[in-house]
């Protein structure tokens, strides 16, 4: 009998906590209870943990990855903020995160751009929501598609002295190569590499902003025609 009473008490406590979480959620709105990010297939180079950083809204913080103690603490407060106990509970607690459709759309846009930056130029993202009472689960689904790669590459160097120093006619001097993923990290690393090389050789005012690039898709393929352009160097700031 004591065991049954204990189980009943636990169940009641769980129900009370669940109800209290939405205590301050206005009618017609939802508590963002959970956020999930997945892909539509296997993409080993798409890091889901990193992609979650592009989601504008996260749910309330959880302790030990399960219990939303800060939200529960906030929800234990009464609505009369003239009482010190209610103010104290709200101060030490955390207000409910109300689902925002605008932030959700911005999250989809930023997730898509992040995939494009990784070389998935035709990527798309959509979001599904499911509700349970006043609680909502947001599920962002990534559709990366096929990754684009460098199909051919060349360097256009407008300063003859720099061209002679870099020797980009020799592909062994390139920081990128045919077949590499076309993504912004690789492009920026190459710009930084060239800039550092020139700085080390006396071009102290040279920086990667002097290096631009153009990229064109190659017809009927997932290849990119890439051109790095180095502007003429000036020793004036």
N, C-alpha and C positions, 0 to 999 in steps of 0.2 A: 504493500500500500504506500509506504514511504517513497519507494522508487517511482511509482506512478505519479505521486504528487510532485516529485522533483522534476520529472520530465514535463509535466503540465506547467510548472513554474517557468521552466526554460523556454517552452513554446510561447507562453504569454509574454515573456521578456523580449523574445525575438520579434513578435508581432508589434509590440509597443515601440521598439526601436525603429522598425521598418516604417511605421506610421509617423513617428516623430521626424524622420528625415525629410518628409515633404510638408511639414507643418507650416513653413514659411514660403512655400511655393504658391504663387498666385494662381487662381483658377484660369484655365486656358493656357497655362505654361507648364514646362516639364523640367524636372530635375535631371541633369545630365548624369546618369548613373554609371555609364560605362562607355569607353571609346575603344574600338577595335580597328586595327589596320591590317589588311591582308592583301595578297596578290591573287590574280586569277589563275596562277600556275606556279611552276617552279622557276625561280630566278635567283640563283645562288648569290649573285653579286648585288642584289637589292637588299639592303640591310633594313629590316622592318623597324628595329629599335631607333635607328637614325631617322627614318621616315616619320616616325611619330612626333619628332621635334617640329615638324611643319604643321601639325594640327594646332589651330588657334585656341581651342578650348579643351581642357582636360576635366575629368570629373573631380569631385572632392578628394582630398588626400586620404589615403588609407594607411592604417598602421598595420604592420606585419602583412601587408599586401591583401588584407581582407576587411578589416573593421574600420569604418569611417568615424573614428572617435571624435575628431574635431567638429564634424558636422553634427554628430549626436549631441555633443556638449552644447553647441549653439542652439540646437532645437529644444533642449531642455528648458531654455529660458522662456519666461512668459512674455506676453506682448506689451506689458506695461513697463516701459524703459525708465520710468521714474523710480523704480525699485532697484536698489543696488545689486541684488542677487541676479536680476535679469541682465543688467548691464555687464556684470562680471562674467556671467556665462557666455554672453555674446562676444565679449572682449577676448576671452581665452578660446573660444570656439571658432568655427569657420562657417560663413553663410553658405547656403546651397548654391551650387553653380547652375544657373538657369540656361537651358539650351538656347543658343542664338543662331538663327538660320543664316544670318549674314556672315557670321564668323565661320560657319560650316562651309559656305560657298567659297569663302576666301581660303579655307583650308584645302578644299579640292583644287583650287587654282595653284596654290603653292606646292602641293604634292605633285601635281602634273608638271610644273616647272622644274621641280627637283629631279624628276625622271628624265625630262628633256636634257637637263644639264649632265646627266649620267650617260647620255648617248641614245636614249629611247625617244627619238624625235617625234614619233607618232603616238606617244603615250596618252592615255586618258584616265580619268578618275571619276568614279561615281560614289554616292553615299546612300545607304539605306538606313532607315530608322525603325525601331520597334518600341512600342510603349507598353507599360504595365502600370495602370493607374496613372499617377503623376510622374512616373519614372520613365526615362528614355535611354535607349542604347543606340549609339551612333556607330555604324559600320562603314568604314572607308575601304573601297575595293580598288586596288591599283591594277590597271591594264597596261603594262609596259610595252607589249608588242615586241618587235625585233629591234635589236641594238644596231646602231649605225657605226661603221668603221671607216677609217681613213683609206680611201682608194688610191689617191695619188696626192703628192705634196711637193711644194716648191717654196723657195724663199726669194723674195724680191727685196734686195738691199740697195738703197739709194745712195749710200756713201761708199765710194770705191775703197777707201782705207779699211773700213769695217768689213767689207766683202772679202778683202784679201786676208784679213785676220781670221774671220770665221770659217772660210773655206767650205761654204755650204754646198759647193758642187760635189763634195765628197759626202756620200750618205752616212759614212761612219761618224760624221760630225753632228748629225741630227740627234735631237733628243726624243723625237717621235719617229715612228716608222709605219710603213704601209701595213695595214691590218690591225693597228692599235685602235682601241675604242675612241670614238669621237666624243669626248666629254670636256666640260669646262675645267675640271681639275687638271687634266693632261695639258690642255692649252695654256693655262696659267703657269703651270710648272715649266713649260718650255719657254714662255716669255721671261719668267724669273731666271731660268738657267742662262739664257743669252744675256740678259741684263747684268747678272753677276759676273759673267765671263768678261764682258766689256769693261765693267767697273774695275775689275782686277787688272786690266791691261791699260789703265790710264784714262778711260772715258768716265771720269768721276761723276759727271752730271747726267750720265745716261741712266734711264730707268725704264721699267717695262711698259710704261705708258707710251713710249716711242714705238712700241711694237703693236701692230694691229693684225687682224687676219680676216680673210674672207672664206666662206665655206659654201659650196654649191653641191647639191645632190647630183649624182650621176644617174642618168636615165635608166629605168628598169633595173635598179639595184639598190642595195642598202649601203652604198659606198658614198663617201664624201670627197670632193676635190677641195683640198685645203691649201691656202696660200698665206704665208706669213709675210708681212710687209714691215720693213725697218725704215723709218724715215731718216732723212739726212741729219747727221749729228751736228749740233752747235754747242760750242763750249761756253755759251752764255746761258745764264739761268732763264 
